[in-house]
Amino acid sequence: MPKVVSIRFRPGGAVYYFDPAAMEFNAGEMVIVETAHGQALGRVIEPAREVPPESLQEPLKPVIRKATPEDLQKAAELQTAEREALKKCAELVAKHNLPMKLIEAEYSFDGGHLTVYFSAEGKVDFRALLKEMGATFKVRVELRQIGARDVAKLLGGVGRCGRPVCCATHLSKFAPISVRMARDQALPLNPTMISGACGKLLCCLKFEHEQYLALRGDLPPIGKKVHTPHGTAKILTVNYLKGIATVQLEEGGIAEMKVSDLKPLKANSKTDDADG
C-alpha cells in the first residue's frame, strides 16, 4: 500500500496527503512540499502511514524537505509581503470601483503565485482588475471569491460559547446544517441565537446533533401527549442534557419531571393529541 504523510497549511485547514519520499517525520514538524501552485510550507499532522490505494484520488506530490531556519524566516517575510499586497489590492479595488471585500492575500512559498481571497454579494467582473494586479505584482495572481463560512474561517473570531470559532481551529470541512438540527436540540428558533459569527447556522449544531438524538431516544417530540406519574400531559420543553421535561398536565398545571418518567401513549389511547 502507498505511504503518505498528512500535511495542513493553516490552522483549521484541510489535511492533504503527500509522498514522504522515504523521509521520516514527527507530528508538528514544518516541511516544504510541492503543490499545484509551487512550493508551500506546511505542518505535519500525522506521521507517514500506509493507506489503501483507492483512498488516493490523484498521484501524490512529494515532500521536498524538512523546513530549515532559513525557510521559517522566509515564511515570516512572506507574511509581511502579504499584508502589503492586501493594502495595494484594496487600492486597486477602490480604483476600479468594484463591490468586493478583500479578506486575505497569500503568496506561494516561492513567491511566484499570489492568491487574493474576497467576498461579494454576487458575481464580480474583475478581469480588468486582475490584469492590473498582475502588472503591479509581477507574479501570477488569482482572485478567489469565498462564502461567509470561509470568511469566518480565514479571519477567525470568538463564538457564542466564548471559545475561538470551530472553523478556524479544528473544523476542516463544512457539513450541511439545517434548522431541524436546532429543533431536535430544543433550541429557540431565533436566528440570533443559533447563528455563528458568519451569519450562518452554528457549525456545532451538526456535530452535537447525534448526541441529542441519542439522548432523546424514543421520547415523543415536543407537543405530543405522554403518560406521567401524575396522569396524561403534553410535553412543552425538554432539557435533554439534564434529562428534565416541562409538561402541561391534563388535570391542570405545569410541572417538571424526569424524562425517564414519561411514557408514550398507546396508539388507540383516547387522550392522544389527535384531538388537539
Protein Blocks (a to p, Z undefined) as FASTA:
>chain_A
ZZdddddfbehiacddddekhpacdehiacddddfkbccddddfbdcddddfklpmbdcd
ddfbdcdfklmmmmmmmmmmmmmmmmmmmmmmmmnopabddfbdcddfkopaccdddddf
bdcdfklmmmmmmmmnopacddddddfklmmmmnopadfkopacfklmmmmbdcdddfkl
mmmnopafbfklmccfkopacfklmmmmmmmmmmnmmaccehiacddfkbccddfbdcfk
nopacdddfkgpcddddfklpccddfklckbcknZZ
